[in-house]
Amino acid sequence: MKYLLLTSWLLFASFAAHGVIETYQFDTDLQRARYHHFIEELRCPKCQNQNLSGSDSAISQDLRRQIHRMIMDDKSDIEITQYMVARYGDFILYRPQFNAATAVLWLAPLGLLLLGILIWWRMAAMRARPKLTVEQTLSPAEAQRLKQLLSDDETVGKDGDDK
Amino acid sequence: MSKGQIMQRFKLFIPLLVFVALAAMFFGVERRVQRGEYTPTDLPSALLNRPLPDFSLPALDDGRLLSKADIQGELFLLNVWATWCPTCHYEHPFLVKLAEQGVKIYSVDYKDNAEAARRWLVEKGNPYVATIFDEAGNFGLDLGVTGAPETYLVDSSGIVRFRYQGALDQQIWDREFAPIIADLAGEASQ
């Protein structure tokens, strides 16, 4: 299972390799995969919405070089992430850590989903209600009156059509 | 019209109300962008209210090694610049003016050519107490620099109090820097 996961992940990561034309040397495929994972997952601090792999800016080049250096120095993923967040803040992470400042980002979709369900549920309930009330609350006298009104209306309608 | 009918009518206008609210919000943001009060590309510095990172780099003029201890002590500005940066050309005269007014400015010459940078300071005037020559950009990385120019306000205990991305001018100085410096002076005198 672990092997399968790693293989599929490597397969995914290899697509990312076409993002930038830079050649870094790695000792193992895992190092290469980690490098590509990082440049896909980290945002270019100078750009509004580009990851490091897609950006040609000078700062992205520096950060890619730094990631390569840290991977070759056997730094862990957590160390690399902490290094980046300490310098560029949560902005650099495309998947920001959950904390007070980013709670809105994580919870807003859930909140909107709940709001949608609530509205849908209310509308469904409203649509179902009128039928029941009409059928159940008419007394015999009211039914009689309704029938009379309807037949009155019909005769008026006919007169109207003739003109 | 019954209360129920009024409610039904009102519901028809909800999309319009949402549109008007959003339009007002976007218009407000756009106004602030045009007035220069808000720049969406600016990032809050991760160094804010944290100590300036340590460094050991040569001075641009004579190559002696500088470290954080050499520049720390009083409130100062740390200006990140380079000769390849067009906005730095625009900013430079204002820095010279600030230095004449007695503001202490250190600088980081970021990923630059030393020869060209020295010539720049001779030709355009040197507002800096000392210039740290960061050829590889490693100190820039530690500062969280995303480009040049950037200016950091560092207080007397070496804590970064403010970072501005882009060129300084009188307006930005009065609006962004002056209140923070006044606050710091107030804290110090208490």
Interface residues (C-beta under 8 A of the other chain):
Chain A: P45 K46 Q48 S57 A58 I59 D62 L63 Q66 V85 A86 R87 Y88 G89 F91
Chain B: P40 T41 L43 P44 S45 A46 L47 K111 G137 G140 L141 D142 L143 G144 V145 T146 G147
